[in-house]
Amino acid sequence: MKRRMLLTVLLIVSLLSGVTAAFAAEPSGEPIKIGAIYNMTGAQSSLDGPSANGAKLAVKEINAAGGVLGRPLELVLYDGKTDAATIGNAATQLVESDKVVAMMGFSDTDMVLAAAPIAAQAGLVFVTSGATSPKLPEQVPDYLFMACFGDNVQAAAGAEYAVNTLGAKTAYLLIDKGMEFTLLLGKYFKERFTELGGQIVLEDTYQTGDKDFSAQITKLKALGTMPDILYISSGPDDAGTIVKQFRDAGLDKPIMSGDGFDTPLLVQIAGKSADNVYFATHSLINAELGTEAVKKFMAAYQAEYGNPPENAFAGLGYDAARLLADAIQRAGSTDPAAIRQALGETKDFPGVTGTITYPAGERIPQKGVTIILVKDEQFTLAAELVPEKAPAP
């Protein structure tokens, strides 16, 4: 009886301690505002929508845990509508009217370049969750930080996997000539693949938004002997359409790409044709095969939105918001200069999409690459690797 009473008392004390801790952690005072611009509509929405949701979830969790510097964190979010003018106006609004202390957003380089220079001019850091051009820190000096790896890294990882694992000696290269992301991704893949002894037997292009790829398919089939792999450097809106048309034409060789293929649209449009497609991305968001951090994130995302994370970009948005919150907390201040300094000193930050460390003087983190294989219309883990060598930006 005494033992049962003691256990009861301990349980009550434990519950009261939890309530007290939760009450003590309640953030108060003026909110700390972080600006975010994501393209929830338009061609980038299948990447940016999940990123925005990930960022909102992170802020909700941060506030539930006590906020930042004892104050609530507020995400001031605008829809960029995949339109440069709209994005520029939103960035100006965040600076001049909303008075944010930092900014974040986007999964595409061209979109970032419509907003980040405005933030930089106001002395604010801009963290891109998913735009992967390694040239971005040079284009927006001092103020642009990436939460993701660079295109040179993911392209090199794809090339090394193609040669070392798939045994590819020849490749076909199709590049969307209308996007900085796709131009760079294709360039870096070609550079690393040929450096490894591979041969690009045919290189072709198309324009963003094209719906008919019969001309490209005709030229490819005219080769007679098909290359070992087909590398498609495209954005998310075109991925499923290209794969389906190539498969319908009888082209059954492995198709490879970068993180532009990490979109539900790939399988939604291509269906079974998407099988035997490989792409590089930031993390496998899978409840069975993912890391413990991924599993925890997936459960929270499911509870919040009623569906699992759509792709790794949801995790990138989550990481970017938490990365900024961590920098503000370590800075001990909302002063933009102090935030920038603290962000640059980030080391071993545990993210859903990998650990983030910024080497001294650099603003691109050192992160590994996940290779996804589409099998039975599901994204499965093919490999996780750090490329032996990446082309210079």
C-alpha positions, -999 to 999 in steps of 0.1 A, spaced: 0 0 0 28 24 9 46 16 -23 14 23 -43 9 56 -25 46 66 -32 42 58 -69 10 79 -70 28 108 -53 57 106 -78 33 105 -107 15 136 -95 48 154 -89 59 144 -124 27 157 -140 29 189 -120 65 194 -130 55 190 -167 28 215 -163 51 240 -145 78 235 -172 53 241 -200 39 272 -183 74 286 -176 83 280 -213 54 301 -226 69 328 -249 59 364 -243 65 399 -256 67 412 -292 71 384 -318 104 380 -336 94 382 -373 111 360 -400 100 367 -435 93 338 -459 84 338 -496 74 305 -513 57 299 -545 25 282 -533 11 286 -568 26 283 -602 53 260 -617 73 258 -584 44 250 -561 50 212 -559 84 220 -542 76 253 -525 42 244 -510 57 215 -489 87 238 -480 63 265 -467 44 239 -447 76 226 -432 86 261 -421 52 267 -405 55 235 -386 90 243 -373 78 277 -361 48 261 -343 71 236 -326 96 263 -316 69 284 -300 55 254 -282 90 248 -267 93 284 -254 100 305 -286 133 322 -293 149 344 -266 117 339 -246 97 356 -274 73 340 -299 86 335 -334 63 347 -362 67 335 -398 54 362 -422 47 342 -453 39 354 -488 31 335 -520 56 345 -547 33 329 -574 64 318 -594 66 354 -606 97 376 -603 77 408 -600 54 394 -573 84 381 -554 102 414 -555 72 432 -542 68 407 -514 105 410 -504 101 448 -503 69 444 -481 88 422 -457 116 447 -453 97 480 -452 63 471 -437 67 439 -418 101 448 -403 114 412 -404 148 404 -389 157 377 -415 143 361 -446 140 326 -461 124 307 -490 124 291 -524 135 260 -541 148 277 -573 177 299 -581 159 324 -603 133 329 -576 159 335 -550 176 362 -571 143 381 -573 143 385 -535 176 379 -518 193 411 -531 165 432 -516 171 415 -483 208 421 -486 204 457 -494 185 461 -461 212 442 -442 192 410 -437 203 375 -442 184 353 -467 185 315 -462 173 295 -492 159 262 -481 161 245 -516 177 266 -543 209 247 -551 231 269 -574 265 271 -558 269 305 -574 243 321 -552 267 331 -524 288 350 -549 257 366 -565 245 378 -532 277 384 -512 277 382 -474 240 378 -469 229 346 -488 231 313 -470 220 279 -483 204 252 -462 210 227 -490 239 214 -510 250 229 -543 241 216 -578 277 208 -584 275 183 -555 243 166 -565 253 164 -601 287 149 -592 269 124 -569 246 114 -598 275 110 -622 296 90 -598 266 67 -590 259 63 -628 295 52 -634 304 33 -603 271 16 -595 251 15 -627 282 9 -648 273 36 -673 298 45 -700 276 65 -722 248 90 -715 222 112 -733 218 147 -718 186 167 -721 186 202 -705 159 228 -700 176 259 -713 151 283 -696 163 279 -660 195 286 -642 191 255 -621 188 231 -650 216 247 -670 240 244 -641 228 209 -632 234 196 -667 267 214 -670 281 199 -638 268 164 -646 285 165 -680 318 177 -664 320 150 -638 306 122 -660 332 128 -687 360 133 -661 352 98 -649 356 85 -685 320 86 -696 308 99 -730 279 122 -737 267 107 -771 240 132 -776 231 165 -759 198 183 -765 177 211 -750 141 222 -746 123 252 -732 105 253 -698 69 244 -702 72 225 -735 47 197 -737 58 178 -768 91 161 -768 88 141 -800 116 160 -817 140 152 -789 129 116 -789 133 112 -826 169 125 -825 177 101 -796 162 71 -813 182 79 -845 214 70 -826 206 34 -832 226 22 -801 210 36 -770 232 52 -744 235 35 -710 216 62 -692 194 92 -700 201 123 -678 172 147 -678 179 182 -663 144 195 -657 123 213 -632 94 197 -613 66 207 -637 82 189 -667 96 158 -650 66 135 -653 57 146 -688 92 140 -701 95 106 -685 61 94 -697 67 104 -733 102 89 -733 89 56 -719 59 56 -742 84 58 -771 101 26 -759 131 42 -743 135 20 -712 171 28 -701 176 42 -666 167 79 -664 186 101 -640 181 136 -627 186 160 -598 162 172 -570 138 188 -596 124 153 -599 117 151 -562 80 160 -567 47 140 -564 41 151 -600 67 126 -613 46 95 -604 12 113 -607 19 121 -643 42 92 -654 27 65 -633 44 31 -638 66 47 -664 84 64 -636 100 31 -625 137 28 -631 141 66 -626 170 77 -603 174 112 -589 196 130 -564 179 148 -535 183 159 -499 168 131 -479 146 101 -481 113 111 -465 102 76 -456 86 63 -424 103 29 -426 137 37 -441 143 73 -430 164 84 -400 148 88 -366 147 126 -372 128 120 -404 103 97 -388 96 122 -360 92 150 -386 69 128 -407 47 121 -377 45 158 -368 38 168 -404 11 141 -407 -6 153 -375 -5 189 -387 -16 186 -423 -33 153 -425 -9 138 -450 28 128 -450 55 152 -463 53 153 -501 90 153 -506 124 163 -492 116 200 -497 92 199 -468 122 189 -447 143 217 -461 117 243 -452 115 229 -417 153 229 -414 157 264 -427 133 279 -402 149 260 -373 184 271 -386 174 308 -384 158 304 -350 190 287 -338 211 315 -351 189 342 -334 191 322 -301 229 319 -303 232 356 -312 212 365 -282 198 393 -302 175 402 -331 201 425 -345 205 415 -382 243 418 -380 245 396 -350 222 370 -366 244 370 -397 275 364 -377 259 336 -356 245 319 -388 280 319 -403 293 301 -372 268 273 -374 284 240 -367 268 205 -365 232 218 -366 210 186 -366 186 189 -395 160 165 -409 179 167 -443 213 163 -427 237 180 -404 246 216 -413 280 231 -408 293 262 -426 330 260 -432 349 292 -423 341 319 -448 316 298 -467 278 299 -469 271 265 -485 269 236 -460 288 204 -463 260 178 -467 257 143 -483 234 134 -512 206 109 -512 200 89 -545 164 78 -549 151 50 -571 115 49 -582 103 13 -579 67 2 -581 57 39 -582 74 44 -548 105 64 -539 130 40 -524 166 45 -512 193 37 -537 223 52 -520 235 79 -497 269 93 -506 293 122 -506 309 126 -540 346 121 -542 349 153 -563 326 181 -573 331 205 -601 341 240 -591 311 265 -591 
